[in-house]
Amino acid sequence: MDENDSVRTRLTHSHEVANLARSIGVRVFLSSPEEFKRSGIGPDALLNVIQPILLATGLGHDLGNPPFGHQGEAAIGRWFENRQDWIFSKTARDGRELEQSQAVPEALRLEFTRFDGNPQALRLLTRLQTHVDGVGLDLTAATLAAGLKYPVSFAAADPRNPIRKKGGYFSSEKDVVDWVREQTGLEEGQRHPLTWIMEACDDIAYSVLDVDDVLKKLVMSPDDVLVVLQRSRRDDPTVLKLLSRFTDVEQKPLRPDAQRDIKIQYLRAFFIEALVTHASEQFIRNLRPIFDFSHQMPLMDNSELCSDLKKIAKRYAFNNPLVLRTEALGAAALDGLMSAFWSAISDRNDMGNIESRKRSARSSYIFSLISPNYVQEACAADTPSSSANGMRYRELRLLTDMISGMTDTYAMRLWSEFQALPHANST
């Protein structure tokens, strides 16, 4: 939502992750071709398999994120937590109990109270994108497997394990995951080897480029960043190189604003190179355990530079009053939008038909805004989601599909419109 067009959006971030991933993929393959060959990967795999998969997973890794990213995930989860005494099991807050076949089972409720953008991305890619044969974007099994950051169900999640700490897919997509595993040979809890690269590139992108955005917004100067890093990383080769380059820049007859821009370019280039090198080396060093699925630690977890850059972003970007204000407004908007769309979905004459006539003009209007392909998926009688899960599950999945599919600006604009839309019985 930033007015500065140079500040990154989710789209530009996704392009950067995709390009970083391809770069690391080239490095690790060319550095250890024999290891890849030992795992059954031929010499043409770099161009025809590895790079396309990394490009696709980089572009798709954030597609399921709701408005306001992680804050949006938390807002959606809170909405369900605040209503968990009835939303999963009753017709309404003061209504009757749903039949057991229609209520959301205890085992599936975490999919909503701990809503996460990663399984929503899988759902978007395989279910919600319209396709003549109902297969979403029709991606390969290997591509979908590589995009499965957490390769476990919500029931099997383990907060103590980095690759199992969250549920990676909803029960509505279990048939897709079963097909992926049948095609690839992967099992529950086993990560596709290229997932490690995609995850590392996400870390690199937001650790370096969030700091880059802080500089573009004039919250800090390049020299400020270097001073902060010198406190903990005085002898770090990257910091020493930057000090030398900054000195060279300052000796040039350049305007101060030009000097600042050049220093920002050096920071970005040197940080990315250092972190890409670290990720590549970690992957190569752990090739065997990565390929035999025993590796557990994300590639960037032992990068002190990555950690320090995240701390800078957290302190100077995410704790900036303007950012916090925007997040507070966004959380309030999402809470209101969730309530408005739930009312529109549930306020109908025939509770056995999601598309049944609505009981009020307000509900009819709000329901009409839901994407037709989302409604079609919720109403389809022959999908695994429909046959395996009851009506309430499908209603709530439709609600989260609509909310998570919004951009930040669209969510704020729509909430402003809803606030100006009176209820029929208002005074």
Secondary structure, 3 states (H helix, E strand, C coil): CCCCCCCCCHHHHHHHHHHHHHHHHHHHHHHCHHHHHHCCCCCCHHHHHHHHHHHHHHHHCCCCCCCCHHHHHHHHHHHHHCCCCCCCCECCCCCCECCCCCCCCHHHCHHHHCCCHHHHHHHHHHHHCCCCCCCCCCCCHHHHHHCCCCCCEHHHCCCCCCCCCCCCECHHHHHHHHHHHHHHCCCCCCCCHHHHHHHHHHHHHHHHHHHHHHHHCCCCCHHHHHHHHHHHHCCCHHHHHHHHHHHHHHCCCCCHHHHHHHHHHHHHHHHHHHHHHHHHHHHHHCHHHHHCCCCCCCCCCCCHHHHHHHHHHHHHHHCCHHHHHHHHHHHHHHHHHHHHHHHHHHCECCCCCCCCCECCHHHHHHHHCCCHHHHHHHHCCCCHHHHHCCHHHHHHHHHHHHHHCCCHHHHHHHHHHHHCCCCCCCC
